[in-house]
């Protein structure tokens, strides 16, 4: 079970990547509520609270690397074969760290916003 607190919307659709929204420093996944509502008809949308933030708090060591590892664990556990990662600010660092530490085989695309 993922150690990250997750917000979810939509449903997984065959052949369509899961959208994972990664928030910035001092925020939480709830900041993406409007985007989740807007995109839920297209695919499953997941917005985790990254380590040290929101309801995840200190349940996971608050670091970029720990966030990347927890995200990789989430993708394995949820059997997400293809994800579009949207990293906003610190969330982009987590996405880059995920690629560095775990590779990019489960990533269909990466969107970086205001890093």
N, C-alpha and C positions, 0 to 999 in steps of 0.2 A: 504494500500500500504506500502510495506517495507520501512523503513527509511534508510536502508543500500543501498549503491550503489552496483549494481550487475553486474557481467560479466557472460555470459551464453554461453554454447555450447551444442550441441547434442539435443536429444529429450527424453522425458520420455517414458519408455517402461514398459508395464504391467509386474509385477512380478520382476522388477529390481529396486533396490534402487537408489535414486538420490545421486550423489556424491557431497558433499559440501567441498570445499577446504578453510581452514582457515589459513591465513597468520600470520607471526610473527611481532614483534614490529618494527616500522618504515618502514614497507613495505605496500603493497596493493595487492589486488586480482590479478592484472595484472602480478605479479611475477609467477603465475601458468599458463601463456599462453601456454607454451610447453605441459604441462600435459593436459590442456583442449583440445588442438588440438589432442593429442594422444588418449584421452579417449572418445571423442565426439561420436564416432561410437557405443559405448557400452551403453550409458545412457545419461541422462541430467546431465550436470556438471555446478555447480554454484560456483563462487568465489566472495564472498562479500568483500567490503572494510570495515573492522571493525571500530568501533568508534574511532575517533581521527586520522584516517588514510585515505589516498587517497581521493577519491571524496566524501566519507561520511564525512570526516573532523569532525567538531564539531556539525553536525546535530543531532548526538546522543551523549549523555554524554560519554566522553572518559574514560571508565572503563571496567574491565573484566566483571563485573556483568551486565552492560548496554549492552555489546556485547552479552552476553548470553541471555538476555531478548529480544533483537532485533532479534537474531537468532531464538528463540522460536516463536516470532511473525511471522517471515518470513515463518517458516515451517507450522504454522497454516494457514496463508493467502494463501499460495501456495498449501495447502492440501497435503503436503509431509507426507505420512504415514510411509515411511521407507527411511532413509538416512544413507549413509556411510559418517561419518565425518572424514576428514583428518586434524588434527591440527598440525601445524608446530610452535614450540616454543610458543609464546604467544597465537597462535590459539588453542593449546592444552589446555591452561588454560581456554579459552573461552568455549571449548567443555566440560571440567570437570565442569565448573560453570553451564553450561546449564543443565547437568545431575543433579547436586545438587539442582538447583532452580526449574527445570521443569520436572524432571524425564527422563526416558530413553525410553519411549514407542515408540517414533518416530525414534529411532536410531537402525539401523540394525547392525552397527559395528562402532568401533572407532579406528582410526590409529593415533598414537602419534609419531611425528618425532622431535627429537632434542629438548626436553622440558628441 
